[in-house]
Amino acid sequence: MHTTLSTHAPARRARRDAPAPRSHARLRTTALIVAGAVAMLAVNAVASAVRHPVASLLVGGVLAVGMIALYVWAGIRFERRTVTEFARRGGLRHVLTGVAIGVGLAAATIGILALFGAYRITGWGSITGALVAAGTMIAVAVSEEVFFRGIVFRLLHSRWGAVIALIVSSGLFGLIHLLNPGATLAGALAVAVEAGLLLGSAYLLTGSLWLAIGLHFGWNVAIGGIFGAVVSGSAASGSGSSDSLVAATTAGPDWLTGGGFGPEASIVAVIVCVAATAGMLVTARRRGRI
């Protein structure tokens, strides 16, 4: 009897003193979200500050690799899980596919605007400027996809399912674009609908971040670095002749052109990207991923 009491009493005290497993999980989740947000903002700020073409490509690449490495390390050591979002198998194919889709959607948007007389090329831009835009967008695409899809969407999906994850992560993705110069509420809402849902669907479709990163990069580089339009209200993100292959102007009502926020706030971009999102969601459902 004495031996039994002496064995169980310390165990009860240990259980009372130990933090609850749920508290540990909440702390880890909060720390992961905060650290991810800080890392994303820091990467974007550094990448946007580099204006030399070669340096921009090098810095953007290093920042992108560093962000991926940090994410994988946090998943293994901090979350204690197997990280599959950056699987090597099929990674290059997904990235290239994403870039092709992103460029294609951007070209379709600009093409439709041109048909309505809302977009016009006025001359040549700058190859070096386009390289700066590309270097910046390498880091931006990776950092934002790691945070919004790799962290926010994944955590929401594991707890609340695909629908909630898509809605909440897309809303947050739109809201952060209010920090950009020239941002508008209409533009942020458009980004949430057209880009947030599209990129979330790309991640949902593959379970990998590669497709979403390629798509994000392809769209941004095409809009800003090729077609010379404003990207998300930020001239520093690749807009105008100094940061694109061609110089161009837009003219017409804001609902058509996107106004100062750029084509991303255009009803054309919303329709084009929502159509692509629908296609991805249908495919994901057929594959049993929803």
HUNORBEL-V864204 format. One record per run of one state. SS is the DSSP state (~ for helix, > for strand, _ for the rest). FROM is the first residue (numbers start at 1). TO is the last residue. If there is no record, write none. Layout:
# HUNORBEL-V864204
((SS/FROM/TO) (SS/FROM/TO))
This chain:
# HUNORBEL-V864204
((_/1/1) (~/2/17) (_/18/20) (~/21/49) (_/50/52) (~/53/78) (_/79/90) (~/91/115) (_/116/118) (>/119/124) (_/125/126) (~/127/160) (_/161/161) (~/162/179) (_/180/184) (~/185/206) (_/207/209) (~/210/226) (_/227/230) (>/231/231) (_/232/233) (>/234/234) (~/235/237) (_/238/240) (~/241/243) (_/244/245) (>/246/250) (_/251/253) (~/254/257) (_/258/258) (~/259/261) (_/262/262) (~/263/265) (_/266/266) (~/267/286) (_/287/290))
